[in-house]
């Protein structure tokens, strides 16, 4: 008997029945994929004390009182779209507290989650223009080193292609840009203080930030926690990067140095900025000549003893710390007694 004749065939099934079965199986597979959580990673770093923790709390709808971020902190947000079998989205959020000696810490989010769904919020303190480029240069160098170290072969070029698509393949400046392989949004914080600075300083800051955002393929927005419209724009931008919605957080672009900047990906150009094509090194040199920059400090003032700060409680760690403190006190007392005994002899 041939193999064909040995097969069991259900002669009662019609073509219609088979089609229905195939469609049902396809819908079941699509439903399974839709309910599988998708993850994205958002890394918030920049100037110390600019309001990064407050921004993250608002993004995650948390009412926590912000506490100083000593090193690197992790949190996450979760959203589920409406409807049956809706997709669950998770956003991993990392915050870097200080840029001082931070190269290894900058690597952590990339090493933990990879680059494929990675985005950055670079938050700079507009109220301190004499630290602006120092902080930004530290961030960019750290991100470049971490990216080169943890990217797989060919990944950076593939992702730069996506950046080119984001700003527009037909953009006239495309060939002159130093594109980053993942989305970056530069956020100028403390705009409420900055807006009262001298007009010439604001012009220099505006030209510098627009130039560097343009050459990196980044977006640029100004922000103040005291301005509801600016807060909403930055929060919508974080939702766009972290959850993919809204699809376009920028309702309108603003390029005037005398008002809050809001420049989407690919919306700027060298001609619009009023400068010749440049790169990050020349942009930084020009800005530092106009506004001399201060070096990065030691990270600012920390609590006298973070281990005793109520804002940093961790039960298991605190218990181990207490045991070690007791052991240390015992050793110190024992050493002290031995030294006294030796002196008497």
Secondary structure, 3 states (H helix, E strand, C coil): CCHHHHCCCCCCCCHHHHHHHHHHHHHHHHHHHHCCCEEEEEEEEECCCCCHHHHHHHHCCCCCCCCCCCCEEEEEEEEECCCCCCCEEEEEEEEECCCCCCHHHHHHHHHHHCCCCEEEEEEEECCCHHHHHHHHHHHHHHHHHHHHHHCCCCHHHHHHHHHHHHHCCCCCCHHHCCCCCCEEEEEEECHHHHCCCCHHHHHHHHHHHHHHHHHHCCEEEECCCCCHHHHHHHHHHHHHHHHCCCCCCCCCCECCCCCCCEECCCCCCHHHHCCCCCCHHHHHHHHHHHCCCCCCCCCCCCCCCHHHCHHHCCHHHHHHHHHHHHHHHHHHHHHHHHHHHHHHC
